[in-house]
Amino acid sequence: MAREDILPVLYDFAVTIGSETSLSPLLTRTLQRLLFYTSFPAGFICLDMPACNVTNGDGTDGEMLVRIDAAVGDYDLIGLVGKQVSLQKALLCGAGVRETEKPELLAPLANMHTRYQAFFRLPIDGCGVIVLLAPEIPATTLPLTQMFLPVMALLAKAIVLCRSNDERTNGLIAERNLLAGVFESSSSGVMLTDAGVNVMEVNPAFTRITGYALEEIRGKNPHWLSSGRQDHNFYKEMWRTINDKGHWQGEIWNRRKNGEVYPEWLS
């Protein structure tokens, strides 16, 4: 790859990173593109790392406990995703660098199927670090550490946005699950319809009260519940109130599946 090809690479990363809205696919796809352009066979990402505390003047001695948030290219490495591992600070801390013949730094990864001797470190603007691994460092004339600086800055911003979106999505899922639980366990009969007032869902209490199972009435208009005790003007006024105020409640006489007429308080 010639130096004049750097701009298309950066554009490719911008498109890749900008197209993701969730953290896990963002990290995985970024790693995949990095492996493609650097010829490293494997790599991983750690986010939310402890501070690289200075103990010997450069803050890179000893080990630190980190979580592997994403990994690509090595099944053993992928198996560590989501787990805590103890890695050398000199592997994780510091500026971007390509290092070869560093088996002592990669010793905690010695159980991998591949014996790694070289690594390429890319810090992610205060968010974490990317480490690419290889048995021997791939040859290149590209200034990789400088070349990927704008990519790491863009990735850091995307991580913040994707985390926010994931948090919102997870909150909506939790809210939906809570509402589903209330829907299923409520002692009051509940019927959900679409905009055309055709039945979409009913809860178990509705079936107990009316005798109608969802399979019998899905997609139908619930007029079959009418007992005939209220006239056309009653329902016309009810729907006028719903359309004008958004809700209606009152007592109504309906008919169960077995023909029994019964009063209910309807909202």
Summary of the structure (lengths in Angstrom):
residues: 267
radius of gyration: 30.2
end to end distance: 68.4
largest distance: 88.9
contacts: 733
relative contact order: 0.10
helix: 42%
strand: 21%
